[in-house]
Amino acid sequence: MSDEPPRLSAEAVALLLEVLDLEEPFLNGAVAEMSPGPVGMLRAGGLLVPHGHETVSASLADHDDAPVTLIRSEKAGGFAYFSPSGGLVAVPAARLARHRVEITNTLAAIGADLALPSARTPRPLIDGLLWEMGDARLGKRPARVQTWFARRMWQAAVRAQVAAALQARPYPRDVIILCTSRAARLRGVSLPGTILVPIRDVLAAEDGLAVSGEILDARMRGVAVAAASGPLDLTPDGTRLRIHGGEPIVFRSDDHIEAIRKLVDAFHAGRRVPIRELTDHGTLHRHFGGVKWKLLKPYITSVKGAWGFDL
């Protein structure tokens, strides 16, 4: 893997994090067929690598989802199965290919912006579940912060193992544990001596795996972690918006931040905002761009030229 961060999309990032939260971080060929673009990006970035093949498949000839056992067939040129209605049926190799998450490259991408010691590589503390990434530099803090990475922290059995690892390797200050799980799965979950942080909440960009040191520092200082008072939860700096507690929508442009603040303030005040007060582009689609507007459009409507959240 090169020193440059892998080129990804928001869909590729979401797929990788979902795979990481599975009991086994493997992706089968049938799922990969449904997401060829994201899977291609993850493979090109060295984040997904081949890991054998499936030994069973759903029937391709009998119009049902019953699993069938596969055999090697010279006639079929690979794997196949026997169908009562179709005889010997070849199964495309791509459908059977399995991939696993390449954890070393994945952790390197996650920690790329955390100024981790370059001489150290992530150390596994619990095989396949917990890794020590090292001491991260967060914001302007004078001291580095010990940072770990964990899968499936919502599962009680995993937390028990992590607690044992903390006892075996105690630290004078809280350890940050970056978690693959969604915030909703970690709600109400805690572990003494740690700060559990869903990775999705602290990414520098939705189309990359790098965790933002500044956002993570703000999270530790308590910024934007208070419970939402209503359907809209906008961070004090205006950079992250949650709608109905969903995944955060990230804003970086000053123009975007100014517009979203006006819309949120107007929602709380029970009014709408004329388009001319939000943008010079004439439409919010042009102002926010296609990707952001796709996320916002279901919740924002126009009434006589004035725009606002309709929740």
C-alpha positions in Angstrom: 0.0 0.0 0.0 1.4 3.4 -0.9 1.8 6.4 1.4 -1.1 8.1 -0.3 -4.5 7.4 1.3 -6.7 5.0 -0.8 -9.2 6.7 -3.0 -12.6 5.8 -1.7 -16.2 6.8 -1.8 -18.7 7.3 1.0 -20.3 4.0 0.0 -16.9 2.2 0.1 -16.2 3.5 3.6 -19.6 2.5 4.8 -19.3 -1.0 3.3 -15.9 -1.6 4.9 -17.1 -0.5 8.4 -20.1 -2.8 8.1 -17.9 -5.7 7.1 -15.6 -5.0 10.1 -18.6 -5.2 12.5 -19.5 -8.7 11.3 -18.6 -11.7 13.4 -16.0 -12.5 10.9 -14.7 -9.6 8.7 -15.3 -11.4 5.4 -17.1 -10.3 2.3 -18.6 -13.0 0.1 -18.9 -12.8 -3.7 -22.7 -12.5 -3.8 -22.5 -9.2 -1.8 -19.5 -8.0 -3.8 -21.5 -8.5 -7.0 -24.1 -6.0 -5.7 -21.5 -3.3 -4.9 -18.9 -3.6 -7.6 -17.8 0.0 -7.4 -17.1 0.2 -3.7 -15.5 -3.2 -3.6 -13.2 -2.3 -6.5 -12.1 0.8 -4.6 -11.4 -1.2 -1.5 -9.5 -3.8 -3.4 -7.4 -1.2 -5.3 -6.6 0.5 -1.9 -5.4 -2.8 -0.4 -8.2 -2.7 2.2 -9.9 -5.9 0.9 -7.8 -8.9 -0.2 -8.8 -12.3 -1.6 -9.5 -15.0 1.0 -10.5 -18.3 -0.6 -13.9 -19.1 -2.0 -17.3 -20.2 -0.9 -18.1 -23.9 -0.9 -21.9 -23.5 -1.3 -24.0 -21.2 -3.4 -27.6 -20.4 -4.0 -29.2 -22.2 -6.9 -28.9 -20.3 -10.2 -31.2 -22.5 -12.2 -34.2 -23.4 -9.9 -35.4 -20.0 -9.0 -35.0 -20.4 -5.3 -32.5 -19.5 -2.6 -31.8 -23.0 -1.5 -28.0 -23.6 -0.8 -26.4 -26.1 -3.1 -23.0 -27.9 -2.6 -20.4 -27.1 -5.1 -18.0 -29.5 -6.9 -15.0 -28.8 -9.1 -15.8 -29.6 -12.7 -13.5 -29.6 -15.7 -16.5 -29.5 -18.0 -17.8 -26.3 -16.3 -14.3 -24.8 -16.1 -14.4 -24.3 -12.3 -17.0 -24.8 -9.6 -20.5 -26.1 -10.4 -23.4 -28.0 -8.9 -26.0 -30.4 -10.3 -29.6 -29.1 -10.8 -32.5 -31.6 -11.3 -33.9 -29.1 -13.9 -30.8 -27.8 -15.5 -28.1 -30.5 -15.1 -24.6 -29.3 -14.4 -24.6 -25.6 -13.7 -21.4 -23.6 -13.6 -21.1 -20.9 -11.0 -19.2 -17.7 -11.9 -15.9 -17.5 -10.1 -16.7 -13.9 -9.0 -19.8 -15.0 -7.1 -17.7 -17.5 -5.0 -14.7 -15.3 -4.3 -14.3 -14.3 -0.7 -12.5 -11.2 0.6 -11.2 -10.3 4.0 -10.4 -6.9 5.5 -6.6 -6.3 5.4 -6.4 -4.9 8.9 -2.8 -3.5 8.7 -3.7 -1.3 5.8 -7.0 -0.4 7.3 -5.5 0.8 10.6 -2.9 2.8 8.7 -5.7 4.6 6.8 -7.7 5.2 10.0 -4.7 6.6 11.8 -3.2 8.6 8.9 -4.1 12.0 10.5 -3.4 11.1 14.1 0.4 11.7 14.1 1.0 8.2 15.5 4.6 7.2 16.1 5.9 6.1 12.7 8.3 3.5 14.1 5.4 1.5 15.6 2.8 -0.6 13.9 -0.6 -1.5 15.4 -0.2 -4.4 17.9 -3.0 -7.0 18.3 -4.2 -7.2 21.9 -7.1 -9.6 21.2 -6.8 -11.7 18.1 -9.1 -10.3 15.4 -10.9 -7.9 17.8 -8.6 -5.4 19.5 -5.5 -3.5 18.4 -3.3 -1.0 20.1 -2.7 1.8 17.5 -0.4 3.9 19.7 -0.3 7.4 21.2 -2.2 9.9 19.1 -1.7 13.6 18.8 -5.1 15.3 19.2 -5.6 19.0 18.6 -3.3 21.1 20.8 -3.2 18.7 23.8 0.3 18.7 25.3 0.2 15.0 25.9 -0.5 12.2 23.4 -3.5 10.0 24.0 -3.3 6.2 24.0 -5.6 4.9 21.2 -7.0 1.5 20.5 -9.2 0.1 17.7 -11.9 -2.5 18.4 -14.6 -4.4 16.5 -18.0 -5.3 17.9 -17.8 -3.4 21.2 -21.6 -3.7 21.4 -21.2 -7.3 22.2 -20.9 -8.1 26.0 -18.5 -11.0 25.4 -16.1 -8.7 23.5 -16.3 -6.0 26.2 -15.3 -8.6 28.8 -12.2 -9.5 26.8 -11.3 -5.8 26.3 -11.8 -5.2 30.1 -9.3 -8.0 30.7 -6.9 -6.5 28.3 -7.1 -3.1 30.1 -6.4 -4.9 33.4 -3.4 -6.6 31.9 -2.1 -3.3 30.4 -3.3 -0.4 32.6 -2.9 3.2 31.7 -2.9 6.3 33.9 -5.5 8.1 31.7 -8.5 7.0 29.8 -7.8 5.0 26.6 -9.7 6.0 23.4 -11.2 3.0 21.7 -12.2 3.7 18.1 -15.1 1.4 17.4 -16.4 0.0 14.1 -20.0 -0.1 15.3 -22.6 2.6 14.6 -23.4 5.0 17.4 -26.9 3.5 17.8 -25.4 0.1 18.7 -23.1 1.7 21.3 -25.8 3.7 23.0 -25.7 2.9 26.7 -22.5 0.9 26.3 -19.5 1.9 28.5 -16.3 0.5 29.8 -14.4 1.9 32.8 -11.1 3.5 31.8 -12.0 4.1 28.2 -13.8 6.5 25.9 -15.7 4.6 23.2 -15.9 6.5 20.0 -17.8 5.3 16.8 -15.4 5.8 13.9 -18.2 7.2 11.7 -18.6 10.1 14.1 -15.0 11.3 13.9 -14.0 10.8 10.2 -12.3 13.7 8.6 -14.4 13.1 5.4 -17.2 10.8 4.6 -15.3 9.4 1.6 -12.1 8.5 3.5 -11.1 6.4 6.5 -8.9 8.9 8.2 -10.0 9.9 11.7 -9.7 13.7 12.3 -7.6 14.5 15.3 -9.4 17.8 15.8 -12.9 16.2 15.7 -11.7 13.4 18.1 -10.2 16.0 20.4 -13.5 17.9 20.4 -15.4 14.7 21.1 -13.2 14.1 24.2 -13.8 17.7 25.4 -17.5 17.0 25.2 -18.3 19.0 22.1 -21.3 17.7 20.2 -21.8 14.7 22.4 -24.7 16.0 24.4 -28.1 14.4 23.7 -30.0 16.0 20.9 -32.9 18.3 22.1 -35.0 17.5 19.0 -34.9 16.1 15.5 -32.0 18.3 14.5 -28.6 18.1 16.3 -26.0 20.5 14.9 -22.6 20.7 16.5 -21.5 24.1 17.9 -19.1 24.7 15.0 -21.8 23.9 12.4 -19.8 21.1 10.8 -21.9 18.0 11.6 -25.7 17.7 11.5 -27.7 14.7 12.7 -31.3 14.4 11.6 -33.5 12.2 13.8 -30.3 10.8 15.4 -29.0 9.4 12.1 -25.5 9.4 10.7 -23.9 12.8 10.7 -23.9 14.9 7.6 -20.5 16.7 7.4 -20.0 20.3 6.2 -16.6 21.9 5.6 -17.3 24.9 3.4 -17.9 28.2 5.2 -20.9 28.8 2.8 -22.4 25.4 3.6 -21.9 25.9 7.4 -23.5 29.4 7.2 -26.5 28.1 5.2 -27.1 25.0 7.4 -27.0 27.1 10.6 -29.6 29.5 9.2 -31.8 26.6 8.3 -31.5 24.9 11.7 -32.0 28.2 13.5 -35.1 28.9 11.4 -36.5 25.4 12.2 -36.2 26.0 15.9 -37.8 29.5 15.5 -40.7 28.0 13.5 -40.0 29.9 10.3 -38.5 29.5 6.8 -35.6 31.3 5.0 -35.9 33.0 1.6 -33.5 31.4 -0.9 -31.6 34.7 -1.4 -30.6 34.6 2.3 -29.1 31.2 1.9 -27.3 31.3 -1.4 -26.5 33.2 -4.5 -26.7 30.1 -6.6 -30.5 30.2 -6.9 -31.1 26.6 -5.6 -30.0 24.6 -2.6 -29.1 21.8 -4.9 -26.4 24.0 -6.6 -25.4 25.5 -3.3 -24.7 22.2 -1.4 -23.8 20.1 -4.4 -25.3 16.8 -5.5 -23.9 14.6 -2.7 -24.9 16.8 0.2 -28.2 17.7 -1.3 -29.1 14.0 -1.8 -28.8 13.7 2.0 -30.7 16.9 2.9 -33.4 16.8 0.2 -35.8 14.4 2.0 -36.0 16.8 4.9 -36.0 20.3 3.4 -38.9 21.8 1.4 -39.8 25.1 -0.1 -43.0 27.0 0.5 -43.5 30.1 -1.7 -39.8 30.4 -2.2 -38.9 30.1 1.5 -36.9 27.0 2.5 -36.9 25.1 5.8 -36.7 21.7 7.4 -40.0 19.8 7.3 -39.7 17.2 10.0 
